[in-house]
Amino acid sequence: MNTIIKAAALGLMLVVSGNSIADVSEQAGKILPYPIYQHKMANGLNVVTVPFDSPGLAAFHIITRVGARNEVEPGVTGFAHFFEHMMFRGTDKYPKEKYSAALKSTGAAANANTTQDRTAYHMTGNADKLELMFELESDRFLNLNYSEHEFKTEAGAVKGEYTKNFASPYSQINEKRAETAFTTHTYSHTTMGYFKDIVDMPNQFEYSKVFFDRYYRPEFNTILVVGDVTPKQVNALAEKYFGKWERGSYKSVVPVEPEQEETRYVHLQNGTIPAYLSMSFKGPAFSDTKIDMPALDVLASIVFSNTSGLYKKLVIDEQKIRFIAGGAGDSRDPNLFTIQVSMVEKDDMAYVMAEIEKAIAKVKTQDVDAALLATTKSNLKYSFAMGIDTPGAIAQSLSHYIQLTGDPESINRLYALYDKVTAEDIKMVANKYFKMEHLTIATISDDEKGALK
């Protein structure tokens, strides 16, 4: 769990220069101490502005709410990630070299990344060059143009990235775990897609144009600008450069994963790294109105962090394992709560798993200590405050929640729930989600069938 994004500082008092007293007063009690201004354009594009006292600096993000989750058709996985690459190939107006030169003049360096739920494009540069940022980004979002040769070249680069990344046994087991845990939902493949589809990607030039036409439309996107800007300025530039962007008609329908009915196992034979164990339970989708995810975050910190009793017993006292970590990442649809362990000796794997099961059984029936609960919630919250001191950091945090709900105010609604987590909530989520029939066990060792078989 990323606590910089997932945690918050209740009661944080920050003075935001340039904001009115009314703005600051309205933010009182909210986790983000800066006002969020939203402007919904006629074509469906959402424009979000967060004025922040950062003289001369502005972070410019475009969040495309399309990721591996949307790759529902067989044989063409990996295209959300592919366009993270392809969007830097240039347009007729701004070919690659001209785009790079114009970008350099803003003092910014553009980058992008893809997850299961979204693709995010981002830069932080000179606020005085904000109009040029809008011009550059609108041009490639509205006018991306590439030849079949350029397409094949980039498809080859994606294959090279896959080959490099998946040389890691951990990447390999992550892929196997996803395929095993999900039989129907598109979370069954990683962000990069299935390797067989990546190999065939150079033959999918025509499909690439279909994918871009479907998803690079205003209704799937949010513009987020944070820094030395005003909502009036940002909204005017959005209307000027994105106002002619036409809404699409495609509706993405993601298949629903059926309930898992028995424990599943997956193993990778590899003796080049220490033996590894993960236990992945089916968890909830993100919600900014339900207590489940905040309660699971608190539970994860209490039971599986470096300050937990389990860590003290297995890592420090008995020295059976090198580390243990557990948690659930936010996602638009129900995903996994995963506990990961690096073993000292593979023969202790069954014992370690039994100890984890004991810790889970305990938290299902016994109230967590009240003082520990309060301290854990406080620590989770205050870690957020340490990371919101730049336009880029604020934009990154808000982008996370925009990808999940489309609404940056989700950050405030979610963190209002953290204070409400009780000992009963901890027991509730433990019983609700930690079920053996909803478990997928993944292992790495030099055994052919795995140390648990």
N, C-alpha and C positions, 0 to 999 in steps of 0.2 A: 504494500500500500504506500502510495506516495503522500507522505504527511504534509509536504509543502503545499500540495493541492488539496488534500483531503482534510486538513485540520484548520483550526481557526482560533482567534484570540477574542474571547468574549469580553466586552467592556473596553476594548482597545480604543484609546483616545488619541487621534491624530488630527492635526490641524492641516487642512487642505487649502493652500493659498489659492486665491482666485475663485473659490466657491463662496456663494452667499451664505449668510447665517441660516436662511431657510433650507438650503441644500444640506448643510451639515446637520441641522436639527432633524431633517427627514431621515438621515442615515443613522440617527441614534438608535442603538439596539440592534443594528444590522452588523453582520460580520465584516462586510466590505465597507470601509469608512469613506468611500467616495461615491457620489451619485452616479447612477447608470442611466443614460438617456437612450431611448430606443425610438427609431423612426422606421415604420413599415412602408416601403414603397409600393406603388400600385402594381408592380410586376411581381410582388412577393418577396423581394429582397429585403432582409432586415439589416438596418444600419444601427450600430451601437457605438456610442461615444462615452468615454470616461475621462473628463478633464482631470489632469494630475500635475502637480507642481514640479515640472521637469523642464526648465527653460531651454527651448531650442530642440527638444527631443520629442519624437512621436513614434509609437509602435503601431504598425499597420498589419492587421491579420485578416485573412479571408478563410473562413471555416466552411469547407464543403462537407456537408453531412452525408458523406458517401464513403464507405470503407469496404473491407472484405465481406462484411455482413450483407451487402447488397448484391454480391456476386452469386446470383441464384441459378444461373444457367450452367449446365454441365459443359466442361471443356474450355471455359473462358474465365477461370479464376485468375486473380492477380492484376486485374486492370485498374483497380483503384490505385494501387501502388505504382503501376506503370505510368499513370498520368502525373503522379508526383514528379517523375522524371521528365515526361514529355512536355510538361508545361514550361520547361526552361529551354525548349528547342527554338523558340522565337516565332515571330509573325512576319507578314509582308512589310508592315510598317517598322517593326523593331526586330530585325534578325538577331540571332544570338549575340553577336559581337556588339551591335548597337545597343541592345538591351542592357548588356553588362556595363557598357560605358555610361549610359544614362543612369543606371542604378548607382554606379560609383559616384556620380555627381551629387547624389542625395546623401552620401556618407553612409549608406546602408549596404548590407549584404543580405540578399534574399535566400531563404531556405524553405524546406517543406518536409513534412513527415506524414505517415499514414498509419492508422490503427484499424481495428476491426470496424469501427463506427464512423470514421471520418478521415478526410485529408485536410491538413492545415498548411496554409502558405503564410509566411510571416517575414517581416523585416522591421528594423528599428533604425530610424535615420533623422535627418534634419527636418524639424517641423516646418520650416520655411519652404521645404520642397514637397510638402504634402500633395499639392496638385499634381506634380510629376509622378508621385507614387500612384495616385489614382489613375492617371493616364496610362502608365505602364501596366498596371494590373488589369484595368478594364480591357486594354487591347488584347492581352493574351487570353482572358476569360471569354471574350466575345469573338475573337478573331484568330484563335490558334489555327495554324496551318502547317502541315508537314507532308512531305512526300513519302511514298512507300519505302524508298531507300532510307530516309531518316527514321521512319518507323522501325524498320528491321534493325537498324544500327542500335537504337535505344532498347529494343527487345533483347538484343544480344548483351547489352550492358546489364539488364535486369537478370539475365541468366547468370552472368558472372557474379553479380551481387549475391544471388541465391547460393551459388556454389561456395562462395567465400564464407557466408554466414553459416551454412549448414555443414561446414566442416566441424563445427562444434557439436559434441555429443549432447549438450544441453539443448541446442536448437533442434536436434533430431528428436529428442524425447518430447520436447514441447509439441512438435508436429504430430508425433504418434499419439500423445495424450489427447490432443484436440480431436483427432480422427476417431479415437476410441470413445471419448466421453460424449460426443455428439454424433448421432446417426442421421439426423434430418436437418437441423438448423445449420446455417452457413458458418457458424463459429467452428464448425468441424475442420475448416482449413485456416491456416495462418494468413497473416496480412499479405505475404508474398505469393500465396496461392500454391496449388499443387505443382510439383516439379514437372509432371507430364504436360500440364497446361503451359508452363513457362517454356518448355522445349518447343511446343507448337505455336507459341505466341507470334513468331515472325510470319506465320501464315494467316494471321487474323487481322490484317490491315483494315478490311471493310468493317469488321466488328468493332474495331477501335473507334471508328467514326460514329458508330451507333451508340457506343458507351458514352462518348463525349457529348453527343447530342441529347442523350437522355438526362444526364446528371449535371452537366455544367450549365445549369439554368438557375435563374434567380431564386426560385422557391426552395432550392436545396442549399442555399448559401447565406452566410452572414458576414458582413463587413464589420470589423471591430477596430476602432482607433482609440488609443490611450496615450495621454501626454499633454503637451502644450498646445491644445486645440480647443475649439468650442463646438457644441452640437450644431449651431447654425452653419459654421464653416464646413464641417464634415458632411452634413446633410445636403448642402448645396452642391458640393463636389460629387457626392454619390448620385444625385439626380442628374448632374451634368454628364458624368462619364458612364453611368450604369442605367440611366433612365430608359434607353432604347433596347436594353437587353430583354429579349422576349421570353415570357414564361413558357415552360414546356407542358406536355400532357402526360408524361410517363408516370405511372404509379408503381412504386417498388413494393412488392409483396414478399416478405421473408417468411419461410416455412417455420412453423412452431415445432419445437422439440418435444417429442412424447416423453412422458414420465419414465425415468429409468427404474427398472424393477429388480436389478441384481448388481452386485459388485462386479466391476470390470477390471481386467488386468492388461497391462502392456509392458513389454520389457525390451531393452536395448542391450545387446551384448557388446560391451566395450570395457577393456581393462586398462585404458590409458589414463583414466581419471578415478578419483575415489568413488567407491560405491555410493549410489544416490537413491533416495526414496522420496516419492511425492504421493500425497493423498489428496485427491480433488473431489470435493462434494459439490453437488449442484446448489448454486446460490441464487440470490434474487437479481432482478433487473434494478437499475438505478431508479430511485424515486425521491423526490424532494418533499413528499408528504407522508411517507411511511417510516416507521422507526427502525425497520429491519437493518438497513445498511449501516447507519450510525451505531446500532447495537453490535453488529458484527465487527465493526472497526474497533470498538472498545474491547470486545472479547478477544480479538486478535492480539491486541497490545498486552492484555493481561495474561493470556495463556501462552503466547508463542514468541514474545519479544525477548530481548537480551536481559530483561529484568524479571522474567517469569520464573516460577519454580521449576518448570520443565527444563528451561535453559540451565539453571543452576545444577540440577540433578544430572542431566545427560551430557552437558558440555564441560562444566567446571568440576563437579565432584567425581563423576564416573568416567569422564572423558571417552564416552562411547561415540560421540558425534562431533563434527567440526562446527556446525552451525545448525540452527533451526529457524525457520521463518514461516509465517502464515498470514493469509489475508485474502480478501476478495477485491478485485478491481471493479471500478464503475463501468457499466456497459448498458446499452439501450435495451437489451434483452437479457433474460436470465443466463448467467454465466457460472464460473467456477470459484469456489473458495478453496485455495490450494495451500497445503502445508508441505514444505520442502525441507529435506534433511540431507546433509553430506556426512556420510559414515566414516568412522575411523577404520572399522573392520566390517566387512560385508556380513560376517556370520552373526553380528549383533542386530541385523535388520529386523528380524521378527520381534526381538525384545524391545527395540526402540518403538516399533509400531504399536506394540502392546501398551507401552508407557504413554504414548500419545492418546490411545483409546481410553486409558484410565483418566487422563487429564480432561478429555472431552466428557466422559461419563460424570466426572465430578462437577463440572460447570453446568451440566444439565440439571442437577438436583440440588446443589448447594449455592446459597447466595454468595456472591463475591463480597469481599470485605468493603464496607462502606467508605472507609478512608482511601483504600486503593482505587475504588471506582471514581471517587471525586478527583484524586490525583491524576488518574489516567485521562479523564475527560479534559482536565485543565492542560495537561501536557500536549494532547492532541490539538487543542485549540490554539495554544500559544505558539506552536511551531509555525502556524500559518503567518503570524505577524512578522516573523523574521524574514519572510520571503517576498513581501510586497512593497519593496522600496524603489522599484524602477518601473518604467512603462512596460518593458518587456515581461517582467515577472507578473504584473497585474494582468496583462493581456493573456499570458499563458494560463493563469488560473481561470480567467473567465472563459477562455476558449474551451477548457475542459468541460464546463457545464453547458456551454452552447452546443457542443457536439452531442450531449445527452438529451437535452430537452428543446434546444433551439432558443432558450430564454436564459440570458445571463443572470437574471434575478434568482435563478435556482440556487446559486451559491448562498444567498441570504436565507432562503427558505430551508435549505438543508441544514445549515449550521444552527438554526433556531431549534432543530431537533436534538442536537447533541446534549444540551442541558437536560433534556427530558428523559434520557436513557436511565433506566432503573435496573436494579438487580434482577427484578422479574423479567425485564426485557432481555437481559443477557441469557437467562434460562430459556426463555421463549424461543429465541433464535437458535440456540444450541440444539434444542429438541426439534425444531422445525427443519433445520438444514443439515445437521450432522447425522444422516441416516445411512447405514451400511449399504442399503439397496440403491442409494444415490451416489455411491463412491466409485471413483476410478483410481486404481493404484498403478503408478508408473515407477519402474526401477531401472537402474543402470548398474551392471556389474560384469565381471568376466565370465559369469555362468551363461551357458547356452539358453537356459529356460528361466533364469532369474533366481535370486537367493530366497525368495518366498515360496517357490514352487517345490 
